[in-house]
Amino acid sequence: MNENDSAEPLFDFLGLQNKTILVMGVANKKSVAFAISKTIRQAGAKVIYTVRSESRKESLARLLGDSEMIVCDVEDQSQIDSLKDVLTDRGVVLDGLVHSIAFADYPEGIRPFHETTRQQFLQAVDISAYSLISVCNALKDRFSKNASVVTIGISTTRMASESYGFMAPIKAALQSSLAFLTKSFSRFSEVRFNSVSAGLLKTSASAGIPGYVDSYLYAEKVIPRGRAVSTEEVASTAAFLLSPRSSGIAAQSIVVDAAMETNYFDAKLIEAVTAQDID
């Protein structure tokens, strides 16, 4: 018997064994939040979930099994406060938080950015960006001293992608807040705030965005390896950022796009476009 045949458990490289992580944003099995929770559970972490509503809790019962789920609609501050009370009453100490929450209302489909209504924009900011600030403020006494907070951003907030509507500026606000949260929390803790800035993903939520599927297929052509980023790849990066192994990384947005941003001027793509123009 060699040393690799030993029955000893594998070394806990990530250091997530027995860590308690709060995961917000699971909608179904295709959710980024679910992929992250699956990865960190495999690494030995204990996961507590928050879900938007009682109906969502019921629909996820089979997927999440006997895992603890707490209803928390982040549009309602009283529910965020209630989440804090529940965790406090149970004496829960959080070693990490996954914030994978985003919402944008497109009642008339994707329209030019300058036609975005005040209500659309402010609701999207509230749910997709401000919720991170509000939740972290409410839970500040529930975090362990060196807890890690990870949110989900996008690979670039400066590309005016028409298929993403007005969400890029919202994600820019989310990602900018990481530095300010890291700074303000540093007054009393070593909690870190980072984001996984993902390329285009195949999720149920993204599929509902008008025009997104075509952009996803285009991204597969741009990415050098010829296939899009998977939720599992995003989850692996998030798991690393949640772990003590990433203790020196704070206030950063880690881009996971399989080098898409390096390949927009691929010769074959240029040839395909110019050939169409000639025709």
PyMOL commands that set and color helices and strands:
alter all, ss='L'
color gray80, all
select helices_A, chain A and resi 3-5+32-42+54-59+61-64+77-89+113-115+118-138+162-164+167-185+204-207+212-222+231-242+244-246+260-262+267-278
alter helices_A, ss='H'
color red, helices_A
select strands_A, chain A and resi 20-24+46-51+69-71+94-99+143-154+192-198+253-256
alter strands_A, ss='S'
color yellow, strands_A
deselect
rebuild
show_as cartoon
